[in-house]
């Protein structure tokens, strides 16, 4: 992913690995970072998808996997960006502090289509829980995605589609 070439409003199809993480997983990751503990996943260059997949139906790779409201992760985001996260996927506006951190660490905040979790599941080619399995659907899942549809919400230069 070439962060500096993407601009706010650009559409982008993501191919590769993303990790799901919602509120409780973010809290645990941020605590581990603060306490200098080993993280359960490598955050260097990672893309985090604010998602808690629904139960996987028989014969499917993953259940419905739509984005959750990103602002709930705002208090943890600067620490994760400093630890190496380069992309985040969710829905909704971010705080000014997060927008500044995105620019500082040259990351990107992507948006994906809300209310389309069943459709988004079709872009997931592999899925497996990899950390915090006790959180159930809020565990961290490693997803392999193909042509996952995104829109750049805040680019690496700090430009936002919300302004």
Phi and psi in radians as a Rosetta constraint file:
Dihedral C 1 N 2 CA 2 C 2 CIRCULARHARMONIC -1.679 0.35
Dihedral N 2 CA 2 C 2 N 3 CIRCULARHARMONIC 1.570 0.35
Dihedral C 2 N 3 CA 3 C 3 CIRCULARHARMONIC -0.980 0.35
Dihedral N 3 CA 3 C 3 N 4 CIRCULARHARMONIC -0.698 0.35
Dihedral C 3 N 4 CA 4 C 4 CIRCULARHARMONIC -1.305 0.35
Dihedral N 4 CA 4 C 4 N 5 CIRCULARHARMONIC -0.318 0.35
Dihedral C 4 N 5 CA 5 C 5 CIRCULARHARMONIC -1.450 0.35
Dihedral N 5 CA 5 C 5 N 6 CIRCULARHARMONIC -0.431 0.35
Dihedral C 5 N 6 CA 6 C 6 CIRCULARHARMONIC -1.404 0.35
Dihedral N 6 CA 6 C 6 N 7 CIRCULARHARMONIC 2.400 0.35
Dihedral C 6 N 7 CA 7 C 7 CIRCULARHARMONIC -2.087 0.35
Dihedral N 7 CA 7 C 7 N 8 CIRCULARHARMONIC 2.651 0.35
Dihedral C 7 N 8 CA 8 C 8 CIRCULARHARMONIC -0.874 0.35
Dihedral N 8 CA 8 C 8 N 9 CIRCULARHARMONIC 2.257 0.35
Dihedral C 8 N 9 CA 9 C 9 CIRCULARHARMONIC 1.702 0.35
Dihedral N 9 CA 9 C 9 N 10 CIRCULARHARMONIC -0.309 0.35
Dihedral C 9 N 10 CA 10 C 10 CIRCULARHARMONIC -1.111 0.35
Dihedral N 10 CA 10 C 10 N 11 CIRCULARHARMONIC 2.531 0.35
Dihedral C 10 N 11 CA 11 C 11 CIRCULARHARMONIC -1.655 0.35
Dihedral N 11 CA 11 C 11 N 12 CIRCULARHARMONIC 2.579 0.35
Dihedral C 11 N 12 CA 12 C 12 CIRCULARHARMONIC -2.624 0.35
Dihedral N 12 CA 12 C 12 N 13 CIRCULARHARMONIC 2.412 0.35
Dihedral C 12 N 13 CA 13 C 13 CIRCULARHARMONIC -1.877 0.35
Dihedral N 13 CA 13 C 13 N 14 CIRCULARHARMONIC 2.045 0.35
Dihedral C 13 N 14 CA 14 C 14 CIRCULARHARMONIC -1.611 0.35
Dihedral N 14 CA 14 C 14 N 15 CIRCULARHARMONIC 2.325 0.35
Dihedral C 14 N 15 CA 15 C 15 CIRCULARHARMONIC -2.178 0.35
Dihedral N 15 CA 15 C 15 N 16 CIRCULARHARMONIC 2.309 0.35
Dihedral C 15 N 16 CA 16 C 16 CIRCULARHARMONIC 2.347 0.35
Dihedral N 16 CA 16 C 16 N 17 CIRCULARHARMONIC -2.605 0.35
Dihedral C 16 N 17 CA 17 C 17 CIRCULARHARMONIC -1.807 0.35
Dihedral N 17 CA 17 C 17 N 18 CIRCULARHARMONIC 2.329 0.35
Dihedral C 17 N 18 CA 18 C 18 CIRCULARHARMONIC -2.305 0.35
Dihedral N 18 CA 18 C 18 N 19 CIRCULARHARMONIC 2.733 0.35
Dihedral C 18 N 19 CA 19 C 19 CIRCULARHARMONIC -2.051 0.35
Dihedral N 19 CA 19 C 19 N 20 CIRCULARHARMONIC 2.329 0.35
Dihedral C 19 N 20 CA 20 C 20 CIRCULARHARMONIC -1.442 0.35
Dihedral N 20 CA 20 C 20 N 21 CIRCULARHARMONIC 2.540 0.35
Dihedral C 20 N 21 CA 21 C 21 CIRCULARHARMONIC -2.868 0.35
Dihedral N 21 CA 21 C 21 N 22 CIRCULARHARMONIC 2.240 0.35
Dihedral C 21 N 22 CA 22 C 22 CIRCULARHARMONIC -1.962 0.35
Dihedral N 22 CA 22 C 22 N 23 CIRCULARHARMONIC -2.810 0.35
Dihedral C 22 N 23 CA 23 C 23 CIRCULARHARMONIC -0.874 0.35
Dihedral N 23 CA 23 C 23 N 24 CIRCULARHARMONIC -0.997 0.35
Dihedral C 23 N 24 CA 24 C 24 CIRCULARHARMONIC -1.173 0.35
Dihedral N 24 CA 24 C 24 N 25 CIRCULARHARMONIC -0.661 0.35
Dihedral C 24 N 25 CA 25 C 25 CIRCULARHARMONIC -1.140 0.35
Dihedral N 25 CA 25 C 25 N 26 CIRCULARHARMONIC -0.701 0.35
Dihedral C 25 N 26 CA 26 C 26 CIRCULARHARMONIC -1.083 0.35
Dihedral N 26 CA 26 C 26 N 27 CIRCULARHARMONIC -0.753 0.35
Dihedral C 26 N 27 CA 27 C 27 CIRCULARHARMONIC -1.039 0.35
Dihedral N 27 CA 27 C 27 N 28 CIRCULARHARMONIC -0.789 0.35
Dihedral C 27 N 28 CA 28 C 28 CIRCULARHARMONIC -1.145 0.35
Dihedral N 28 CA 28 C 28 N 29 CIRCULARHARMONIC -0.744 0.35
Dihedral C 28 N 29 CA 29 C 29 CIRCULARHARMONIC -1.078 0.35
Dihedral N 29 CA 29 C 29 N 30 CIRCULARHARMONIC -0.792 0.35
Dihedral C 29 N 30 CA 30 C 30 CIRCULARHARMONIC -1.103 0.35
Dihedral N 30 CA 30 C 30 N 31 CIRCULARHARMONIC -0.690 0.35
Dihedral C 30 N 31 CA 31 C 31 CIRCULARHARMONIC -1.129 0.35
Dihedral N 31 CA 31 C 31 N 32 CIRCULARHARMONIC -0.738 0.35
Dihedral C 31 N 32 CA 32 C 32 CIRCULARHARMONIC -1.097 0.35
Dihedral N 32 CA 32 C 32 N 33 CIRCULARHARMONIC -0.721 0.35
Dihedral C 32 N 33 CA 33 C 33 CIRCULARHARMONIC -1.084 0.35
Dihedral N 33 CA 33 C 33 N 34 CIRCULARHARMONIC -0.841 0.35
Dihedral C 33 N 34 CA 34 C 34 CIRCULARHARMONIC -1.053 0.35
Dihedral N 34 CA 34 C 34 N 35 CIRCULARHARMONIC -0.641 0.35
Dihedral C 34 N 35 CA 35 C 35 CIRCULARHARMONIC -1.587 0.35
Dihedral N 35 CA 35 C 35 N 36 CIRCULARHARMONIC 0.114 0.35
Dihedral C 35 N 36 CA 36 C 36 CIRCULARHARMONIC 0.990 0.35
Dihedral N 36 CA 36 C 36 N 37 CIRCULARHARMONIC 0.663 0.35
Dihedral C 36 N 37 CA 37 C 37 CIRCULARHARMONIC -1.615 0.35
Dihedral N 37 CA 37 C 37 N 38 CIRCULARHARMONIC 2.787 0.35
Dihedral C 37 N 38 CA 38 C 38 CIRCULARHARMONIC -1.172 0.35
Dihedral N 38 CA 38 C 38 N 39 CIRCULARHARMONIC 2.312 0.35
Dihedral C 38 N 39 CA 39 C 39 CIRCULARHARMONIC -1.483 0.35
Dihedral N 39 CA 39 C 39 N 40 CIRCULARHARMONIC 2.616 0.35
Dihedral C 39 N 40 CA 40 C 40 CIRCULARHARMONIC -1.305 0.35
Dihedral N 40 CA 40 C 40 N 41 CIRCULARHARMONIC -0.257 0.35
Dihedral C 40 N 41 CA 41 C 41 CIRCULARHARMONIC -2.396 0.35
Dihedral N 41 CA 41 C 41 N 42 CIRCULARHARMONIC 2.734 0.35
Dihedral C 41 N 42 CA 42 C 42 CIRCULARHARMONIC -1.453 0.35
Dihedral N 42 CA 42 C 42 N 43 CIRCULARHARMONIC 2.043 0.35
Dihedral C 42 N 43 CA 43 C 43 CIRCULARHARMONIC -1.509 0.35
Dihedral N 43 CA 43 C 43 N 44 CIRCULARHARMONIC -0.190 0.35
Dihedral C 43 N 44 CA 44 C 44 CIRCULARHARMONIC -1.086 0.35
Dihedral N 44 CA 44 C 44 N 45 CIRCULARHARMONIC 1.982 0.35
Dihedral C 44 N 45 CA 45 C 45 CIRCULARHARMONIC 1.340 0.35
Dihedral N 45 CA 45 C 45 N 46 CIRCULARHARMONIC 0.109 0.35
Dihedral C 45 N 46 CA 46 C 46 CIRCULARHARMONIC -1.279 0.35
Dihedral N 46 CA 46 C 46 N 47 CIRCULARHARMONIC 2.676 0.35
Dihedral C 46 N 47 CA 47 C 47 CIRCULARHARMONIC -1.976 0.35
Dihedral N 47 CA 47 C 47 N 48 CIRCULARHARMONIC 2.181 0.35
Dihedral C 47 N 48 CA 48 C 48 CIRCULARHARMONIC -1.854 0.35
Dihedral N 48 CA 48 C 48 N 49 CIRCULARHARMONIC 2.227 0.35
Dihedral C 48 N 49 CA 49 C 49 CIRCULARHARMONIC -1.828 0.35
Dihedral N 49 CA 49 C 49 N 50 CIRCULARHARMONIC 2.080 0.35
Dihedral C 49 N 50 CA 50 C 50 CIRCULARHARMONIC -1.328 0.35
Dihedral N 50 CA 50 C 50 N 51 CIRCULARHARMONIC 1.529 0.35
Dihedral C 50 N 51 CA 51 C 51 CIRCULARHARMONIC -2.693 0.35
Dihedral N 51 CA 51 C 51 N 52 CIRCULARHARMONIC 2.502 0.35
Dihedral C 51 N 52 CA 52 C 52 CIRCULARHARMONIC -2.186 0.35
Dihedral N 52 CA 52 C 52 N 53 CIRCULARHARMONIC 1.707 0.35
Dihedral C 52 N 53 CA 53 C 53 CIRCULARHARMONIC -1.009 0.35
Dihedral N 53 CA 53 C 53 N 54 CIRCULARHARMONIC 2.524 0.35
Dihedral C 53 N 54 CA 54 C 54 CIRCULARHARMONIC -1.264 0.35
Dihedral N 54 CA 54 C 54 N 55 CIRCULARHARMONIC 2.904 0.35
Dihedral C 54 N 55 CA 55 C 55 CIRCULARHARMONIC -0.948 0.35
Dihedral N 55 CA 55 C 55 N 56 CIRCULARHARMONIC 2.415 0.35
Dihedral C 55 N 56 CA 56 C 56 CIRCULARHARMONIC -1.346 0.35
Dihedral N 56 CA 56 C 56 N 57 CIRCULARHARMONIC 2.095 0.35
Dihedral C 56 N 57 CA 57 C 57 CIRCULARHARMONIC -1.187 0.35
Dihedral N 57 CA 57 C 57 N 58 CIRCULARHARMONIC 2.664 0.35
Dihedral C 57 N 58 CA 58 C 58 CIRCULARHARMONIC -0.947 0.35
Dihedral N 58 CA 58 C 58 N 59 CIRCULARHARMONIC 2.307 0.35
Dihedral C 58 N 59 CA 59 C 59 CIRCULARHARMONIC 1.462 0.35
Dihedral N 59 CA 59 C 59 N 60 CIRCULARHARMONIC -0.013 0.35
Dihedral C 59 N 60 CA 60 C 60 CIRCULARHARMONIC -1.884 0.35
Dihedral N 60 CA 60 C 60 N 61 CIRCULARHARMONIC 2.839 0.35
Dihedral C 60 N 61 CA 61 C 61 CIRCULARHARMONIC -1.414 0.35
Dihedral N 61 CA 61 C 61 N 62 CIRCULARHARMONIC -0.654 0.35
Dihedral C 61 N 62 CA 62 C 62 CIRCULARHARMONIC -2.723 0.35
Dihedral N 62 CA 62 C 62 N 63 CIRCULARHARMONIC 2.742 0.35
Dihedral C 62 N 63 CA 63 C 63 CIRCULARHARMONIC -1.420 0.35
Dihedral N 63 CA 63 C 63 N 64 CIRCULARHARMONIC -3.026 0.35
Dihedral C 63 N 64 CA 64 C 64 CIRCULARHARMONIC -0.909 0.35
Dihedral N 64 CA 64 C 64 N 65 CIRCULARHARMONIC 2.353 0.35
Dihedral C 64 N 65 CA 65 C 65 CIRCULARHARMONIC -2.478 0.35
Dihedral N 65 CA 65 C 65 N 66 CIRCULARHARMONIC 1.165 0.35
Dihedral C 65 N 66 CA 66 C 66 CIRCULARHARMONIC -1.520 0.35
Dihedral N 66 CA 66 C 66 N 67 CIRCULARHARMONIC 2.883 0.35
Dihedral C 66 N 67 CA 67 C 67 CIRCULARHARMONIC -1.314 0.35
Dihedral N 67 CA 67 C 67 N 68 CIRCULARHARMONIC 2.647 0.35
Dihedral C 67 N 68 CA 68 C 68 CIRCULARHARMONIC -1.856 0.35
Dihedral N 68 CA 68 C 68 N 69 CIRCULARHARMONIC 2.948 0.35
Dihedral C 68 N 69 CA 69 C 69 CIRCULARHARMONIC -1.121 0.35
Dihedral N 69 CA 69 C 69 N 70 CIRCULARHARMONIC 2.095 0.35
Dihedral C 69 N 70 CA 70 C 70 CIRCULARHARMONIC -1.198 0.35
Dihedral N 70 CA 70 C 70 N 71 CIRCULARHARMONIC -0.562 0.35
Dihedral C 70 N 71 CA 71 C 71 CIRCULARHARMONIC -1.057 0.35
Dihedral N 71 CA 71 C 71 N 72 CIRCULARHARMONIC -0.372 0.35
Dihedral C 71 N 72 CA 72 C 72 CIRCULARHARMONIC -1.166 0.35
Dihedral N 72 CA 72 C 72 N 73 CIRCULARHARMONIC -0.341 0.35
Dihedral C 72 N 73 CA 73 C 73 CIRCULARHARMONIC -1.677 0.35
Dihedral N 73 CA 73 C 73 N 74 CIRCULARHARMONIC -0.029 0.35
Dihedral C 73 N 74 CA 74 C 74 CIRCULARHARMONIC -0.987 0.35
Dihedral N 74 CA 74 C 74 N 75 CIRCULARHARMONIC -0.685 0.35
Dihedral C 74 N 75 CA 75 C 75 CIRCULARHARMONIC -1.149 0.35
Dihedral N 75 CA 75 C 75 N 76 CIRCULARHARMONIC -0.411 0.35
Dihedral C 75 N 76 CA 76 C 76 CIRCULARHARMONIC -1.723 0.35
Dihedral N 76 CA 76 C 76 N 77 CIRCULARHARMONIC -0.305 0.35
Dihedral C 76 N 77 CA 77 C 77 CIRCULARHARMONIC -1.078 0.35
Dihedral N 77 CA 77 C 77 N 78 CIRCULARHARMONIC -0.815 0.35
Dihedral C 77 N 78 CA 78 C 78 CIRCULARHARMONIC -0.971 0.35
Dihedral N 78 CA 78 C 78 N 79 CIRCULARHARMONIC -0.686 0.35
Dihedral C 78 N 79 CA 79 C 79 CIRCULARHARMONIC -1.152 0.35
Dihedral N 79 CA 79 C 79 N 80 CIRCULARHARMONIC -0.688 0.35
Dihedral C 79 N 80 CA 80 C 80 CIRCULARHARMONIC -1.214 0.35
Dihedral N 80 CA 80 C 80 N 81 CIRCULARHARMONIC -0.638 0.35
Dihedral C 80 N 81 CA 81 C 81 CIRCULARHARMONIC -1.134 0.35
Dihedral N 81 CA 81 C 81 N 82 CIRCULARHARMONIC -0.752 0.35
Dihedral C 81 N 82 CA 82 C 82 CIRCULARHARMONIC -1.086 0.35
Dihedral N 82 CA 82 C 82 N 83 CIRCULARHARMONIC -0.556 0.35
Dihedral C 82 N 83 CA 83 C 83 CIRCULARHARMONIC -1.366 0.35
Dihedral N 83 CA 83 C 83 N 84 CIRCULARHARMONIC -0.110 0.35
Dihedral C 83 N 84 CA 84 C 84 CIRCULARHARMONIC 2.150 0.35
Dihedral N 84 CA 84 C 84 N 85 CIRCULARHARMONIC -0.081 0.35
Dihedral C 84 N 85 CA 85 C 85 CIRCULARHARMONIC -1.040 0.35
Dihedral N 85 CA 85 C 85 N 86 CIRCULARHARMONIC 2.343 0.35
Dihedral C 85 N 86 CA 86 C 86 CIRCULARHARMONIC -1.966 0.35
Dihedral N 86 CA 86 C 86 N 87 CIRCULARHARMONIC -0.219 0.35
Dihedral C 86 N 87 CA 87 C 87 CIRCULARHARMONIC -2.641 0.35
Dihedral N 87 CA 87 C 87 N 88 CIRCULARHARMONIC 2.579 0.35
Dihedral C 87 N 88 CA 88 C 88 CIRCULARHARMONIC -2.341 0.35
Dihedral N 88 CA 88 C 88 N 89 CIRCULARHARMONIC 2.524 0.35
Dihedral C 88 N 89 CA 89 C 89 CIRCULARHARMONIC -2.211 0.35
Dihedral N 89 CA 89 C 89 N 90 CIRCULARHARMONIC 2.260 0.35
Dihedral C 89 N 90 CA 90 C 90 CIRCULARHARMONIC -2.935 0.35
Dihedral N 90 CA 90 C 90 N 91 CIRCULARHARMONIC -2.585 0.35
Dihedral C 90 N 91 CA 91 C 91 CIRCULARHARMONIC -2.505 0.35
Dihedral N 91 CA 91 C 91 N 92 CIRCULARHARMONIC 2.568 0.35
Dihedral C 91 N 92 CA 92 C 92 CIRCULARHARMONIC 1.650 0.35
Dihedral N 92 CA 92 C 92 N 93 CIRCULARHARMONIC 2.969 0.35
Dihedral C 92 N 93 CA 93 C 93 CIRCULARHARMONIC -1.261 0.35
Dihedral N 93 CA 93 C 93 N 94 CIRCULARHARMONIC 2.701 0.35
Dihedral C 93 N 94 CA 94 C 94 CIRCULARHARMONIC -1.989 0.35
Dihedral N 94 CA 94 C 94 N 95 CIRCULARHARMONIC 2.788 0.35
Dihedral C 94 N 95 CA 95 C 95 CIRCULARHARMONIC -1.212 0.35
Dihedral N 95 CA 95 C 95 N 96 CIRCULARHARMONIC 2.848 0.35
Dihedral C 95 N 96 CA 96 C 96 CIRCULARHARMONIC -1.104 0.35
Dihedral N 96 CA 96 C 96 N 97 CIRCULARHARMONIC -0.615 0.35
Dihedral C 96 N 97 CA 97 C 97 CIRCULARHARMONIC -1.111 0.35
Dihedral N 97 CA 97 C 97 N 98 CIRCULARHARMONIC -0.726 0.35
Dihedral C 97 N 98 CA 98 C 98 CIRCULARHARMONIC -1.178 0.35
Dihedral N 98 CA 98 C 98 N 99 CIRCULARHARMONIC -0.736 0.35
Dihedral C 98 N 99 CA 99 C 99 CIRCULARHARMONIC -1.045 0.35
Dihedral N 99 CA 99 C 99 N 100 CIRCULARHARMONIC -0.707 0.35
Dihedral C 99 N 100 CA 100 C 100 CIRCULARHARMONIC -1.121 0.35
Dihedral N 100 CA 100 C 100 N 101 CIRCULARHARMONIC -0.735 0.35
Dihedral C 100 N 101 CA 101 C 101 CIRCULARHARMONIC -1.162 0.35
Dihedral N 101 CA 101 C 101 N 102 CIRCULARHARMONIC -0.655 0.35
Dihedral C 101 N 102 CA 102 C 102 CIRCULARHARMONIC -1.044 0.35
Dihedral N 102 CA 102 C 102 N 103 CIRCULARHARMONIC -0.783 0.35
Dihedral C 102 N 103 CA 103 C 103 CIRCULARHARMONIC -1.151 0.35
Dihedral N 103 CA 103 C 103 N 104 CIRCULARHARMONIC -0.790 0.35
Dihedral C 103 N 104 CA 104 C 104 CIRCULARHARMONIC -1.013 0.35
Dihedral N 104 CA 104 C 104 N 105 CIRCULARHARMONIC -0.750 0.35
Dihedral C 104 N 105 CA 105 C 105 CIRCULARHARMONIC -1.733 0.35
Dihedral N 105 CA 105 C 105 N 106 CIRCULARHARMONIC 0.151 0.35
Dihedral C 105 N 106 CA 106 C 106 CIRCULARHARMONIC 0.847 0.35
Dihedral N 106 CA 106 C 106 N 107 CIRCULARHARMONIC 0.892 0.35
Dihedral C 106 N 107 CA 107 C 107 CIRCULARHARMONIC -1.767 0.35
Dihedral N 107 CA 107 C 107 N 108 CIRCULARHARMONIC -3.045 0.35
Dihedral C 107 N 108 CA 108 C 108 CIRCULARHARMONIC -2.437 0.35
Dihedral N 108 CA 108 C 108 N 109 CIRCULARHARMONIC 2.442 0.35
Dihedral C 108 N 109 CA 109 C 109 CIRCULARHARMONIC -1.852 0.35
Dihedral N 109 CA 109 C 109 N 110 CIRCULARHARMONIC 2.048 0.35
Dihedral C 109 N 110 CA 110 C 110 CIRCULARHARMONIC -1.771 0.35
Dihedral N 110 CA 110 C 110 N 111 CIRCULARHARMONIC 2.630 0.35
Dihedral C 110 N 111 CA 111 C 111 CIRCULARHARMONIC -1.919 0.35
Dihedral N 111 CA 111 C 111 N 112 CIRCULARHARMONIC 2.592 0.35
Dihedral C 111 N 112 CA 112 C 112 CIRCULARHARMONIC -2.331 0.35
Dihedral N 112 CA 112 C 112 N 113 CIRCULARHARMONIC 3.033 0.35
Dihedral C 112 N 113 CA 113 C 113 CIRCULARHARMONIC -1.301 0.35
Dihedral N 113 CA 113 C 113 N 114 CIRCULARHARMONIC 2.026 0.35
Dihedral C 113 N 114 CA 114 C 114 CIRCULARHARMONIC -1.323 0.35
Dihedral N 114 CA 114 C 114 N 115 CIRCULARHARMONIC 2.598 0.35
Dihedral C 114 N 115 CA 115 C 115 CIRCULARHARMONIC 1.365 0.35
Dihedral N 115 CA 115 C 115 N 116 CIRCULARHARMONIC 0.152 0.35
Dihedral C 115 N 116 CA 116 C 116 CIRCULARHARMONIC -2.180 0.35
Dihedral N 116 CA 116 C 116 N 117 CIRCULARHARMONIC 0.588 0.35
Dihedral C 116 N 117 CA 117 C 117 CIRCULARHARMONIC -1.005 0.35
Dihedral N 117 CA 117 C 117 N 118 CIRCULARHARMONIC -0.679 0.35
Dihedral C 117 N 118 CA 118 C 118 CIRCULARHARMONIC -1.170 0.35
Dihedral N 118 CA 118 C 118 N 119 CIRCULARHARMONIC -0.691 0.35
Dihedral C 118 N 119 CA 119 C 119 CIRCULARHARMONIC -1.142 0.35
Dihedral N 119 CA 119 C 119 N 120 CIRCULARHARMONIC -0.785 0.35
Dihedral C 119 N 120 CA 120 C 120 CIRCULARHARMONIC -1.094 0.35
Dihedral N 120 CA 120 C 120 N 121 CIRCULARHARMONIC -0.524 0.35
Dihedral C 120 N 121 CA 121 C 121 CIRCULARHARMONIC -1.062 0.35
Dihedral N 121 CA 121 C 121 N 122 CIRCULARHARMONIC -0.453 0.35
Dihedral C 121 N 122 CA 122 C 122 CIRCULARHARMONIC -1.203 0.35
Dihedral N 122 CA 122 C 122 N 123 CIRCULARHARMONIC -0.320 0.35
Dihedral C 122 N 123 CA 123 C 123 CIRCULARHARMONIC -1.566 0.35
Dihedral N 123 CA 123 C 123 N 124 CIRCULARHARMONIC -0.093 0.35
Dihedral C 123 N 124 CA 124 C 124 CIRCULARHARMONIC -1.589 0.35
Dihedral N 124 CA 124 C 124 N 125 CIRCULARHARMONIC 2.112 0.35
Dihedral C 124 N 125 CA 125 C 125 CIRCULARHARMONIC -1.704 0.35
Dihedral N 125 CA 125 C 125 N 126 CIRCULARHARMONIC -0.459 0.35
Dihedral C 125 N 126 CA 126 C 126 CIRCULARHARMONIC -2.573 0.35
Dihedral N 126 CA 126 C 126 N 127 CIRCULARHARMONIC 2.590 0.35
Dihedral C 126 N 127 CA 127 C 127 CIRCULARHARMONIC -2.647 0.35
Dihedral N 127 CA 127 C 127 N 128 CIRCULARHARMONIC 2.380 0.35
Dihedral C 127 N 128 CA 128 C 128 CIRCULARHARMONIC -2.718 0.35
Dihedral N 128 CA 128 C 128 N 129 CIRCULARHARMONIC 2.402 0.35
Dihedral C 128 N 129 CA 129 C 129 CIRCULARHARMONIC -1.203 0.35
Dihedral N 129 CA 129 C 129 N 130 CIRCULARHARMONIC 2.380 0.35
Dihedral C 129 N 130 CA 130 C 130 CIRCULARHARMONIC -2.191 0.35
Dihedral N 130 CA 130 C 130 N 131 CIRCULARHARMONIC -0.210 0.35
Dihedral C 130 N 131 CA 131 C 131 CIRCULARHARMONIC -2.797 0.35
Dihedral N 131 CA 131 C 131 N 132 CIRCULARHARMONIC 2.651 0.35
Dihedral C 131 N 132 CA 132 C 132 CIRCULARHARMONIC 0.949 0.35
Dihedral N 132 CA 132 C 132 N 133 CIRCULARHARMONIC 0.789 0.35
Dihedral C 132 N 133 CA 133 C 133 CIRCULARHARMONIC -1.050 0.35
Dihedral N 133 CA 133 C 133 N 134 CIRCULARHARMONIC -0.401 0.35
Dihedral C 133 N 134 CA 134 C 134 CIRCULARHARMONIC -1.130 0.35
Dihedral N 134 CA 134 C 134 N 135 CIRCULARHARMONIC -0.252 0.35
Dihedral C 134 N 135 CA 135 C 135 CIRCULARHARMONIC -1.449 0.35
Dihedral N 135 CA 135 C 135 N 136 CIRCULARHARMONIC 0.010 0.35
Dihedral C 135 N 136 CA 136 C 136 CIRCULARHARMONIC 1.092 0.35
Dihedral N 136 CA 136 C 136 N 137 CIRCULARHARMONIC -2.204 0.35
Dihedral C 136 N 137 CA 137 C 137 CIRCULARHARMONIC -1.131 0.35
Dihedral N 137 CA 137 C 137 N 138 CIRCULARHARMONIC -0.286 0.35
Dihedral C 137 N 138 CA 138 C 138 CIRCULARHARMONIC -1.611 0.35
Dihedral N 138 CA 138 C 138 N 139 CIRCULARHARMONIC 0.140 0.35
Dihedral C 138 N 139 CA 139 C 139 CIRCULARHARMONIC -1.087 0.35
Dihedral N 139 CA 139 C 139 N 140 CIRCULARHARMONIC 2.858 0.35
Dihedral C 139 N 140 CA 140 C 140 CIRCULARHARMONIC -1.474 0.35
Dihedral N 140 CA 140 C 140 N 141 CIRCULARHARMONIC 2.166 0.35
Dihedral C 140 N 141 CA 141 C 141 CIRCULARHARMONIC -1.904 0.35
Dihedral N 141 CA 141 C 141 N 142 CIRCULARHARMONIC 2.479 0.35
Dihedral C 141 N 142 CA 142 C 142 CIRCULARHARMONIC -1.677 0.35
Dihedral N 142 CA 142 C 142 N 143 CIRCULARHARMONIC 2.104 0.35
Dihedral C 142 N 143 CA 143 C 143 CIRCULARHARMONIC -2.001 0.35
Dihedral N 143 CA 143 C 143 N 144 CIRCULARHARMONIC 2.389 0.35
Dihedral C 143 N 144 CA 144 C 144 CIRCULARHARMONIC -1.779 0.35
Dihedral N 144 CA 144 C 144 N 145 CIRCULARHARMONIC 2.110 0.35
Dihedral C 144 N 145 CA 145 C 145 CIRCULARHARMONIC -2.045 0.35
Dihedral N 145 CA 145 C 145 N 146 CIRCULARHARMONIC 2.669 0.35
Dihedral C 145 N 146 CA 146 C 146 CIRCULARHARMONIC -2.291 0.35
Dihedral N 146 CA 146 C 146 N 147 CIRCULARHARMONIC 2.126 0.35
Dihedral C 146 N 147 CA 147 C 147 CIRCULARHARMONIC 0.972 0.35
Dihedral N 147 CA 147 C 147 N 148 CIRCULARHARMONIC 0.681 0.35
Dihedral C 147 N 148 CA 148 C 148 CIRCULARHARMONIC -1.197 0.35
Dihedral N 148 CA 148 C 148 N 149 CIRCULARHARMONIC 2.098 0.35
Dihedral C 148 N 149 CA 149 C 149 CIRCULARHARMONIC -1.349 0.35
Dihedral N 149 CA 149 C 149 N 150 CIRCULARHARMONIC 2.202 0.35
Dihedral C 149 N 150 CA 150 C 150 CIRCULARHARMONIC -2.355 0.35
Dihedral N 150 CA 150 C 150 N 151 CIRCULARHARMONIC 2.761 0.35
Dihedral C 150 N 151 CA 151 C 151 CIRCULARHARMONIC -2.221 0.35
Dihedral N 151 CA 151 C 151 N 152 CIRCULARHARMONIC 2.355 0.35
Dihedral C 151 N 152 CA 152 C 152 CIRCULARHARMONIC -1.283 0.35
Dihedral N 152 CA 152 C 152 N 153 CIRCULARHARMONIC 2.012 0.35
Dihedral C 152 N 153 CA 153 C 153 CIRCULARHARMONIC -1.528 0.35
Dihedral N 153 CA 153 C 153 N 154 CIRCULARHARMONIC -0.799 0.35
Dihedral C 153 N 154 CA 154 C 154 CIRCULARHARMONIC -2.346 0.35
Dihedral N 154 CA 154 C 154 N 155 CIRCULARHARMONIC 2.158 0.35
Dihedral C 154 N 155 CA 155 C 155 CIRCULARHARMONIC -1.573 0.35
Dihedral N 155 CA 155 C 155 N 156 CIRCULARHARMONIC 3.076 0.35
Dihedral C 155 N 156 CA 156 C 156 CIRCULARHARMONIC -1.165 0.35
Dihedral N 156 CA 156 C 156 N 157 CIRCULARHARMONIC -0.212 0.35
Dihedral C 156 N 157 CA 157 C 157 CIRCULARHARMONIC -1.688 0.35
Dihedral N 157 CA 157 C 157 N 158 CIRCULARHARMONIC 0.039 0.35
Dihedral C 157 N 158 CA 158 C 158 CIRCULARHARMONIC 1.557 0.35
Dihedral N 158 CA 158 C 158 N 159 CIRCULARHARMONIC 0.063 0.35
Dihedral C 158 N 159 CA 159 C 159 CIRCULARHARMONIC -1.351 0.35
Dihedral N 159 CA 159 C 159 N 160 CIRCULARHARMONIC 2.403 0.35
Dihedral C 159 N 160 CA 160 C 160 CIRCULARHARMONIC -2.164 0.35
Dihedral N 160 CA 160 C 160 N 161 CIRCULARHARMONIC 2.507 0.35
Dihedral C 160 N 161 CA 161 C 161 CIRCULARHARMONIC -1.277 0.35
Dihedral N 161 CA 161 C 161 N 162 CIRCULARHARMONIC -0.189 0.35
Dihedral C 161 N 162 CA 162 C 162 CIRCULARHARMONIC -1.508 0.35
Dihedral N 162 CA 162 C 162 N 163 CIRCULARHARMONIC -0.085 0.35
